[in-house]
């Protein structure tokens, strides 16, 4: 009888193990969160010893380049971060990472603490939780502490723990080779060590930094204290930082208050928004949006931060250690990709700078054909309000090219329109108003542009560029700089087009 019981128990256990293994593998196969996140988090476990681990969200992924730090200083580092990573989960990020690596230094970027929400941010949460083994203890702790500190009514809570409930209809995964590779988690190797660049460019003005303090919300305060308590309890060597951003709203006041709390607890806090000049950041060149530098800025920031870490912490230089030769190999294989990122970011930045340098030429140009060839560009928006359009134009009339390219109807009582790079954004005839948002966003928003003949408006944001008494008015607006470039008045006859300015 005892033998039969043992056999049945053993059989049940084997069956349970097979079912659990099958369930886990199906989960990895069907998962639909970002592949980038799975590479960053899964790849960390297979990197070998890491001296310095960075925690955060895109504020880490887009800023700090571990292989540049290796090349310059010789210590190993890794970005344990995901897009939209949640600040009140940072302690769980650290706890989970320590299961595979105890670092000499833990670096926490606290930028995300200024953006903590009361609602569940599903995307940011799942980018981390759905990149870990289903039954990871720290995953379950992280899910529990995050969800149940918020309102979970109408929330599919079980699908956070068992995410196959969410992704089970992701049948496209079955034909995706990358999804099948996820089944062998030990083979995930992340050459870039968690760096994902921004290759675009948006120009900004250098922000003003104030000494004001803004009170933290109850949730922000609690999350920060929990992280500091965890670091105290575990006696972790931690450096707290905030990378350089385009300050807006309460950013500066919140960061100052957070910095006070951190230093009061005995930790070092570096707010790199106070080190713009030391880093060498060029706000016209080095940003991709309000929250992220582009690759040009990331190189400068990484070199500065790596030198600081190397000079303030006793870290080994592994570059000549045979045990770390793979890092040298990765660095060499990575060089070509780095050059491509640099060229891409620099080309975008220099193109936008060139459009700004062209402002002088645009503003002084009196030949309509030449002027139109300059402003009919993706860099500019062309805002048109006309109340005197001839019914016919001579073949030689310079305005004919603009009319044909923009599809402007001749002989209309009034025309209101906006074009960018030759593409129509909005147009109306016969005194109807238009409302359109113009400019490149990049996290700073886009101003509303209203054009109305009856209301005498060519308004961008709060500024009205309409001039009473002028029949045909055109305003040129730089989409990247979000600034007016030129304002002209066009005298039109069947034969001629004449540009005038005040």
Secondary structure, 3 states (H helix, E strand, C coil): CHHHHHHHHHHHHHHHHHHHHHHHHHHHHHCCCCHHHHHHHHHHCCCCCCCEEEEECHHHHCCCCHHHHHHHHCCCEEEEECCCCCHHHHHHHHHHHCCCCCCCEEEEEHHHHHHCCCCCCHHHHHHHHCCCCCCCHHHHHHHHHHHCCCCCCCCCCHHHHCCHHHHCCCHHHHHCHHHHHCCCHHHCCCCCCCCCCCCCCCCCCCCCCCCCCCCCCHHHHHHHHHHHHHHHHHCCCEEEEECCCCCCCCHHHHHHHHHHHHHHCCCEEEEHHHCHHHHCCCCCCCEEECCEECHHHHHHHHHHHHHHHHHHCCCCCCCCCHHHHHHHHHHHHHHHHHHHHHHHHHHHHHHHHHHHHCHHHHHHCCCHHHHHHHHCCCCEEEEEEECCCCCCCCCCCCHHHHHHHHCCCCCCCCEEEEEECCEEEEEEECCCCEEEEECCCCCCCCEEEEEECCCCEEEECCEECCCCCCCEEEEEEECCCCEEEEEEEEEECCCCEEEECC
